[in-house]
Amino acid sequence: MARPQYRGARLAMAVAMAFSMMLAVPLPAAAHPEVCDGKESETASSAAFELASSVLNVVNLFAGVFPTQAPAQESSDEGCFTEAEVAAMDDSGATLAPGDTASSPNVTLLANLPKSGPFEAYSAFGSDLAFWGRYAFQGNYNGFQITDVSDRANPSIVSQVNCPGSQNDISVWKNLVVTSTDSRRNDDSCNSFALGTTTTPSSTDPNAEYWEGLKIFDWSNPADPRLVTTVETDCGSHTHTILPEEDRVLVYVSSYDINPNAKDCRSTGSSNDHDKISIVEIPLDRPQDASVIAEPVLFPDGGNPGNAYTRPTRGCHDITVYQAKKLAAGACMGEGVIMDISDPVSPKVLSSVRDDNFAFWHSATFSNDGRTVVFTDELGGGGSPTCNPTVGPTKGADGIYDVTDPNAPVFASYFKIPRTQSNSENCVAHNGNVMPVPGRDVMVQAWYQGGLSIFDFTDPYNPRELGWFERGPYVRPDTGGAGLSGGWSTYWYNGNIFTNEIQQGLDVHTFADRTTGLAANLPYLNAQTQEPPPRRR
């Protein structure tokens, strides 16, 4: 069926006009997608973005979309695209209009459960996903939602926990839910305020007291989860990864200097670099006693110093563990690392890879046999349009590495979705997982407004796309303008593909491919805690 054409010319012209009214100001990309929207600080340049957009009434991705309850971001050394750069991008190949959808013939949208209640607002961004049995756990900047997905065509809300503190990266193990807070709060409760509001100290005060870290909930009653305890971690918890053991759960807490001058976000060295992770222990019989038990420094030499394009290494954005292989893969801003986790409380970096095409090493996914790793580059922090021929196929993409020898990874190839997105659509490689199919490596992955992609990297040197789905450009219902949207996390779980959308809620897709019949069912899923795929019986 023919689709209406949605070209970016008018948007580009409007942006160029807006740009002519102000200086070209680089916007930070901190892998908080909203940080590239021009409201990362209360500066004159940010005001200029909003003023120009208001005067021209343009559809401007970078205007006025930072969540009002979230703290301002103060880091200024992280490069995004200027308005002029966006205006110069070639999005003439974008084909979808707002409200349109398109997909490969083998992918079907089966159901969508919209955001609601405390998560309905534009600023309540949907984030990560986890699964336990019949339940999906949807992270959101305002808390999390437990959704019954036993009827795939009719997912239903079981409970909503209103507990603001972005990003609320989420994991589940048995009766416990763990969430991450990486925005400075005045306390550790679910009634906390973000610093920088009228009731709390200014977010620009580097010595202001604040709380960031992990929250641990008991969901024994799915209809009424309760907060058990919190654990403060230095520099917050941008993401986390669980390592379940018999009587405890270890949590690797990834954080980095979104605000390099903030208290507790500085390193112990002579610079402000933050180069450690926090390891939290949660005793399963006494989760209220959870605490930080180690803070290993992964980069004693400081890591990648960065360059004009690649961010310097100042901690990790995300870590994926493969306990059966005693390995972990870390995406650490300026580099990707392979770690030995034989002693999980003392992980050791075995090797590091760098790539001048990668602006921000964001996440990592092992193949089913642990011999390949897919690293993602979150160019533009998730808030920029990078899926176009101007940016090209090797930036904002996946980098696939052969780690047969974990001490000496070998670059194999890049993968990036081939469909051009308009300049109003944030699009870049983001979160995904590998289908549990022995002998095959098929990954489903979110690309924000680029939709979802399914690709086979069984041969890491020749990845190929198997299927895809996308929506047209998102239009904010409150303003009629563009905004941040798209899939944050896309995961395969027990016969279907699930996406937690920033604005659209939970999507459930079917994928008609012979691979699906080979995929095993799982009792749970935490995508960053990989396990060997069980064989179907």
N, C-alpha and C positions, 0 to 999 in steps of 0.2 A: 504494500500500500504506500502510495506516495506521501511524503511528509512535507508540511509547510517549511519553507526556508526561513531560517532565522539568522540573518547575517549580523556581524558585529560592527558594520560601518557607522551606524548612527551612534552606537555607544562610544566607539572610538573617537568620533568627532566631538561628542559631548565631553568626553574625558579630556581630550586635547584642549577644548575651550576652557574647561575648568583649570587645567594645568597652566594655561597662559595667564591665569589670574594670580598665580603664586609661584614660589620657588619649587623646584623639584626636590622633594624631601624623601630620602630613603626610609622605608618603614621597616621596623624590626620583624624578624621571623623567628619566633621562639618556640615553634612547634605547638603553640597555642594558636589555632587558626584565626581567632579574633584579633590577634596582635597585629596582623597585617592590614587592619581595617582603618587605620588612621586615628584611632582613639586610644592608642597605647599610652599616651601621657597627655596631661592637660597643658599642651604647648600651643603656641601660636600656630604652628604648622597644622596641628590637628584641627584647630578651630577653622583654619582656612579650608581644609578639606570639607568640613561640614557646611561652611558658608557657601562655598562654590557649588556644592551639590544642591543646597537648598535653593540658591538663586536660579540655577539652571534646571532644577527638577530633573537631574539626570539619573539614569539607572546606574548607580555607582556602587560597585561591590565594596569599596573601601570607606563608605560613609556611614557613621553612626550605628555600628552593629556590635560594639563591645558590650557585654552584659552589664547592666547597670549595677548589679550587686557585686561585681567582681572588682578586684583592686587594679589600679593602673599598673601598667608594666613600665619599668624605668630603664631597662637595658636599652642602650642605643647603638651597640656595635654590631648588630645583627642585620645583614642585608636582605631587603626585599626588593620588589620592583617599584620604581617610581611611576607616577601616573603617565609620564611621557613614554616610558618603556612599555607599559600596558597598551597605550594607544597605538604603539607601533607594531604590536603583535598581529600576525595574520590569522584571523579567525574566520576567514571567508569560507572555510570548509564546514563550519558548524551548520547543522541541518535542522535542529529541533527548535520549535517555538515553546514559550512557556505553556505548560499544561500538556505538552506532548510526551509520549513515551516511545521507546523503540527498543528492540532486543533482537538477538539472534533467534532463529526458529526453535531452538532447543531450550530456551529459557522463558519461563512464564511467571508473571507476578500472580501468586495465588491469593495472598491476603495482605492487607495493610491495617495496622492498629495505630491510629493517630495519637500524638501526644495529647495529654489531658491533665486536668487538675493542676498541681503545682509545677507540672512540666510543660504546660501549654504555651507559655510565653515564648516569644522569639528568642530571648536571652537564655532560655533553659535548653542548652545544647544537649542533644543525645550524644553519648560517648561510647564506652566499650560494652561488651557483652560477655556473659558467662552462662553456663547451663548446668543444671543438676536434675537428672530425671526428666520429669515433664515440665520443668520450669525454666524459663529464660530470665536472666537477671540483667536488666537494662540500666547501665550507668547514665547519669544525667548531671549536668552542672548543678542542679538543685537537689540531687539525692539519687535514689534508685527506685526502680519498679520491678516487682516480681510478676511475671506474666505466665499464665498456663498456656503452653503451646501443644498440649496433647491433641487438640483438634487443630491441625495446621491451617485449615481454611477459616477458622474462627478463633484466633487467639484471644484470651480474655485476661483482664487485669485482676490480680489477686490482692495486691497491696501496693501502696506508694509511700515511700519514706521521704519526707521533705527534710533534707539535711544539706543545705547549700555548702559549696566548697569545691570549686573545679579542681580536677576534671571528674572526680569520682570514678576513676579507673577502678574496675571491679573484678573480684575473684570470689569463688565459693568453694568451700570444702566442708563436707558433712553438714553440720548445723550452723556453720559460721560463714558470714559474708564479710569481706575485707574491702574497704574503699580507700582511695588516695585523695588527699587534699594538698593542692599545690597553689593555693592562693591565700595570702596572709589574712588570718582571721583574728578577732579579738579574744576568742577562747575556743575550746575544743568541743563545744556543745553543738547540737543541731539548731540552736537558736542564735548562733554567732553572727557577727557582722564582719564584712570585709573592711580592712584598713583603708582609709581614704574616704569613708562615708562621714556624714555629719556627726555620728556618734562615736567615732573611733579616731585615733591619731592619723595624721597625714601619712599617706603611703610613701611620700618622698623622704621621710625621716629614716635614715639608715639604721638608727639605733632604737627604733620603736619596738616594743615588745609585741610579739605576735605568736600565733600557733599555726603550725602546718604538720602534716604527718598522716598516720593511718587511723581509720575508725574501724572497729570490729563489732559486728552485730550478730545476734543470735536469731536465726530465722526458724527455730523449731516449730513455731506457729507461723506458717507462711502468710497468714492474714494479718499478723501483727509482729513484725520484726522489732527487736529492741536493741538499743545501743548498750554494749557490754563494757567497753573500755576504749581508750584512745592511746596512741603512742606517738609522741612528738619525735620527729626526725629532722636532722639538720638539713636546711634548704628545702624542706617539704618532701612530698612524695608526688612526683609528676606521674609516674606509673609504678607498678609493683609486679612482682612475679612470685608465685607461691611454690615451695618445695615441700610437699607433704611427706611426712615420716610417720612411723607407727604411733608415736605418742605426742607428736608435736608437728606444727607447720612452721617452717622457716619462710620468711618473706624477704626477698631482695628488693630494696627500695631504691628506685632510680630517681635522681634529682639533679638539677644543674642550675647554674646561676642565671635564671631568667632576670633576676635583679642582683647583679654582682656586688652591689654595695650593701645589701640587706644584712642585718644581723643574722648569724647562723648560716649564712650562705657563702662565707669566705673560707678559703682553705687555711690550713695551719702554717703554710709556707710564707714566703715573702711577697707573693702576689695574691690577688683575689681569686685565683682559680679554685674551683670546687671540683675535686677529682676523686671523690670516694663514693661508695654506696653504703647504705645502712642495712644491717641484717637484723631483722626482728624475729624473735622466737615467740610463738603462741602455743603454750601447753594446751593440748586438747581437753584435758580434764579440768583445767583452770585458766580459761582464756583471759580472765580478768587480770592475770599476772603477766600478760604479754609485755615484752620489753626489748630494747635494743641490746644485742649481745656482742656485736662487732661492727666496726666501721672500716673495712679494708680499703686502702688506697690502691686503686687499679693502675694509676698512672704516676708513679713516683717521679718520673722524668718530665712530667707535665703533659705528655701526649702530644698530639698534633698541634703546633702553634697556629695553624690556620693560614689563610692567605686572603686575597681580595675576594675570593669566591667561597671557599670552604670555611665553615665555622671552626674556631679552635676547640679542642677537646677540654671541656670543663665539667666532666661527669658523664653519665649515660642517660639517654632518653628512654631506652627500653632494653630489657634483657629477656631472652628466651632460654629456658633450661631443657635439657634432655637427660634426665637423671639416669636412665638405663645406660646411656653412653658416657656418663660422668662428664658431660660437656655443657657449656653454655655459650651462647652467641650474644654479644652486646653491641647495640647500636649507640655509639657514644659521641655524637655530635660531629667531631672531625674525623672519625675513623670507625671501622668495625673491628671487633675483637673476638677471638675464640678463647674460652677459658676452661681450665681444668677445675671441676667442682668435686673431685674425689673427696676432699674435705670441704663440705658445703659452707662451713663457717669461715673458711679461708680460701676463697677462689683465687686462682692464679692465671694471669694472662699468658697464654701460650704463644699467640701470634696476633698481629694487627695488619689490617689492610686499609689503604687509603686510595682515593680516586679524585682527581681534580674535577671530574664531572659531578661529584656529589657535593651539594651545598650543606646538607644536614643529614647525617646518618641517623635514621629514625627508628627502625625496627628490624627484627631478624626472624626468620623462620627456617627451621631445619627441614630437609627432606625426610621421608618416612624412615629411611635407613641411616639418617644422621651423617651422610657423606656429602651433602650439598647444603649450602645456606643461601637463602634469598634475603639480601639486605635491601631496605628501601631508602630512597632519598626524598625527604620532605622539603624540596625546594619551595621557598616562599612561605614556609611554616604552615601550610594547609589553607592559607587564606588568599592564594594568588592563582591566576589562570596560567597554568604551565603546560596544558595539553593542546599544543598547537605546533605547526611546523617552524615557527620562529624559535621556540625553545628547543625543539627537536626531540629525537627519540632516546637520547642518552642522558638527559637531565630531568630530574623529577621522576626518575624511573626506578625499576628494580635492578640491582646488580647481583648476578648469580655467581656463586663461588664454589669451586670444587674443594671440599675440606677433607678429602680422603686421608690426607696427612694434616691433622689439625695444627701442626706446627708450621705448616707452609701452605696456606690457602692459595689457590690459583684462580684468577678471574676467568670466567667462562663466557658470559654474555650479559646483555641487557634485555629487559622486557619492559615495554610501555604500551598502553592502549593506543591503537592507531587512529581513533576517532577524534577529530578536532572538536574542541569545546569553545563556546563563545567567550569573549573577554569579560563577561559578567559572571562567569562560572569558576569558582575555586575548584581546582582539579590537580591532583598529584597522587603518587603512590601512597597508600595507607595500609590499614590493618587487614590481615587475612589469615587463613590457615590452610593446611594441607589435608585433603580428603584421606581418611584412613583406609587406604587401598594398598595392600602389600605388593611390592614390585612396581608400583606406579607413583608418580609425584605430580598430583594435580592440585593446584592452589586456587582457592577462591579469594578474591581481594576487593576491598573498597578503594574507590578512587574519588571520594567526595562527590562533586557534581558530575564527574566522569562516569558515575554509576558503579556497577560491579563487573568484574572480569573473571573468567575461569581460564586458566592456562596450564598447559602440560610442560613441565620442565624435567621429565624423566631423563631426557638427554639435556643436561644443563647447558650444552653448547648450542642447542637449537630449540629454544622454547617456542611453543605455538599456542595461539589462543583457540579455545574450544567453544566459548560462549560468552555472552555479555547482555547487560541490561542498563538502560539509562533513562533519566527524565530530562525534559527540556529545562532551560534556565529557571531557577527558583525566583518567584516574585513574592515579596513580603506582603501579607494581607493587610497589615496596618499602614504601610506607607506607599504601597504600589511600586516600590523600588526593588532593586536586587539585594541579595543578602547572602550570608554564608549558609550553606546547606550541603546536602549530599550524604553519602554513606560514610560513617566514621569507622565502623567495623563490619566486616562481612565474613561470616563463618559458616562452614558446612557442619551440620549436626543432624545425625540420624535421619537421613533421607531428604533433607531440604537445605536450602541456603537461607540464612537469616542475616538481615542487615539492620543495625541500629542507625537510623538516620538522624542527622543533626536537627532537622525540622519536621520531617514527615513521620516520625515514629518508627514502628517495627514493620519491616517488610519480610514476607515469607515467599520464597521462590521455589519453583521446581526446575530441575535440570534433567532433560531427557537425553541421556547418554549412557552407553554401556558401562561406563565407569561407575555410575551410581549403583548398579546392581552388585558391584564388587566391594562397595564401601561397607565397613562394619558399623554396627550400632554401638554407641558408647554410653556408659552410665552417667557421664558428666563431661564437661569440656571447660577447661581454662586454656585458652589458645596459646599462651606463652609458657605453658607447662606441658611439653610434648612427651608422648609415650609411643612405644612401638605399636603399630596398628594390629589389633587382634584379627585373626582370620575368621571369616564368616563360617558359621556351622551349617 
